[in-house]
Amino acid sequence: MLPMFQLIFLCTAVLAVASAGGAVVASPQKVAAPQVPAGWSQRSPREELRPEFSYNPKGGPGKSGGFIVTHDAREGLDGWFERTFAVQGGQTYRFAALRKTDNVAVPRRSALCRIVWQDEAGRLVLASVPEAQVLERGHTPTAEPEHPADGETDAAGWTAVAGVYRAPAKAVRAVVELHLQWAPLGRVEWSEVKLEKAAPLPPRIVRLAAVHHRPGGKSARENCQEYAPFIAAAAKQKADLVVLGETIPYEGLRKKPHECAETIPGPTTEYFGALAKEHRTHICLSLYERAGHLVYNTAVLLSSEGKLLGKYRKVCLPHAETEAGVTPGNDYPVFQTRFGKVGLMVCYDGFFPEVARELSHRGAEVIAWPVAGCNPLLAQARACENHVYVVSSTYTDAKRDWMISGVFDPTGKALAKADAWGTVAVAEVDLSQPYIGPWNLGDFRSMVPRHRPVTVPESPGARRTP
């Protein structure tokens, strides 16, 4: 007869096999999670919002390791991996990382990275801004977190996230945060995270010009020729971009749009292309374009070599144009020039925030705007809400206290404006210098892609800001 302890063991084993349908079930073993590399920790705003953190030492496209944040089905979870890097105030740094998401509806908003500048005590430091801004605003703003931008996504689903920044003068450390927030059942993996010293970004000094002139309407050709002396005047002031008026060959002719419409390229773009090449400056204007049976109000951008860089077809049409059979465009192209990225919009587009916002999403640093007339407050708003430069050329008399021909900065301020007919407004700006806003706005331009709401479905990994 078996001893009692053996009988008990045998009975227990039989019951276990029976309950498992005949299969022997081994008790689960806890496997220790791989050790997170030194210096990295996990954070969450509150314990009840804490997601699951893990580390795969062979993760990432190069198998160099992957930081993984996973959400369960609950709404509102938020957590991030964090590491502190030592930095020198005034030094330029390049951040780079690779990111792969799974089941994350809006990666630009949920799977983001932040860089927080701090002093030795872990406090935010003051931003390094031009002295003129300090004098104008009466204080120095805080250096709010940086938001590296999403770049290209490769065939395997890895998105490059990167940015180049100048550390504020008082900063001694940079805290890098790799987030996943607001993504039920979502997962993100971060890999190849680097913050390294880099060469200082060179200044990008650009001179932007707006012409204030209304053509006489004798003929399409003469309307164009009237701008020649103003382009020459802007070129003497070393303008890199000269913005002219709306539908120039049509203005004042008392004809219908389709009667003045022409192909692009065509006579008007050839004429202004020659002037752009002669004066070594970029030129923007609007004209009615014919494409088969369709007519568009189209803005064109000509390079300083006289070539057609591209065109934008006016998306928002007022009653007069729709009643005349003009067709709206449906795209928001942005064009690379020798000095930066330029977007175009036309007149009535300015009444709607979506056009300028789409252009800024796609990387526009300057928006050229031929505009017959508009509320000048909207010109300020389009510049301010996107933190871009807006250059407008209007047919409105400056004395009417309505739309102006001028250059608006990223705060909405008119840096230069033409106060009389036949004059040119020119402003010199530095596109390498982001505007750092007061009252926790920081570099608002970099925040927009991360913070703007979701108004239409977005495909995972969709890239808006280069």
Buried (B, 14 or more C-beta within 10 A) or exposed (E): EEEEEEEEEEEEEEEBEEEEEEEEEEEEEEEEEEEBEEEBEBBBEEEEBBBEBBBBEEBBBEEEBBBBBBBEEEEEBBBBBBBBBEBEBEEBBBBBBBBBBBEBBBBBBBBBBBBBBBBEEEEBBBBBBEEEBBEEBEEBBBBBBBBBBBBEBEEEBBBBBBBBBBBBEBBBBBBBBBBBBBBBEBBBBBBBBEBEEBEEEEEEBBBBBBBBBBBEBEEBEBBBBBBBEBBBBBBEBEBBBBBBBBBBBBBBBEBBBBEBBBEBEBBBBEBBBEBBBBBBBBBBBBBBBBEEEEBBBBBBBBBBEBBBBBBBBBBBBBEEBEEBEBBEBEEBBBBEBEBBBBBBBBBBBBEBBEBBBBBBBBBBBBBBBBBBBBEBEBBBBBBBBBBBBBBBBBBBBBEEEEBBBBBBBBBBEBBBBBEEEEBBBBBBBEBBBBBBBBEEBBBBBBBBBBEEEEEEEBEBBEBBBE
